[in-house]
Amino acid sequence: MLDADLASAFDQIAHDHILTMLGTFPARGMIAQWLKAGVVEHGRLHRTEEGTPQGGVVSPVLLNIALHGMEKAAGVRYHTTGRAAGWAIAGTPVLIRYADDYIVLCHTRQQALEVKARLAGWLAPRGLSFNEDKTRVVTLEEGFDFLGFNVRRYGDKLLVKPSKAAIRRIRERLRSELRSLRGANARTVIGRLNPIVRGWANYYRGVVSSRTFSALDDYMWRLTYKWALFTHPNKPRAWIIPRYFGQFNKARRDQWVFGDRKSGTYMQKFAWTRIARHWMVQGAASPDDPALTAYWAERRRKTPPPTINKANLRLFEAQGGRCSVCGAWLLPVDEQPQSPREWERWLHAARTTITQTAVWELDTTDESDRRLIHANCRNGRRPRGGKGPALLSAREPLGLA
């Protein structure tokens, strides 16, 4: 496996090559102006004769344009017809890329070195080159890290886990956050850390993460216990433990949940996140293909939402993720987050929407008549038939009044 890294990819992209790749694209002139506009930092203008600002909104797209065709240059070939369509032809390598991070899976070390030589020649006209200090050829028994995951073969099993670097980063972040919250109350601590815990756990819930989640929960307990001791230096432990720890989450028999007695809020645990294995994408399906909008929406709909409890989750799955009144989606089915930080923001927005603008069950004492509906549907008309079956079939939206 060729674990490759590009040296200053965003800083060294050749502008002429990007413009050539754009061809007759209508916004080509505007993009040329963006590339040459320069960057203002601390009141000083820095000219951009090459590259594109890292972190810019359009920079990842421009990098994808510049690196388009890398698979073909590496020698990757796919079956185009028959039952094997979308699968790599036997003997050819397989390349996986995300922005400027990519790996090439090969059959032998010699093939990996040959691919590296071909790609070095292909990258040169684009103003790019390998970072030799971070580029290496390894076996799957040695393993490699990619996008925060560690991929390694243990005997006959290939396991994907959170990487050690990712675990170290989340530990450092939790520790620094709690250190900065010394002097704050428990409710503030919970409000600050819960989005971090949920976001990180949901990013890694598709791989082998159970042991990692348990270890992080132990680490979080030590951090919160230390915070409580610091907050009340003159109180005995027999007073501190009942004040901040207990069975706050009534759905679980865990007596060591950190929480706030006054508000009833409590700290989420990594291990409470339900593991949901990643589903392989069919063939060369792309989220940007308009013809596959329904396919990607269905994939996202079937992923268990992490924002509701078990009882409502069963209703959510039975209703197919749709409101039982209007038939529209209960949760947004747009593209899911691609990093722990994006998951934090997405979950925060989703939970805010649920708690402020959505009603998750009808006003009824009959358990068989419970459904999940939108808030605006509650204010409008009720399901046809009054107290019908517990779960109504999904229907097309009724449209605007």
Disulfide bonds with the S-S distance in Angstrom:
none
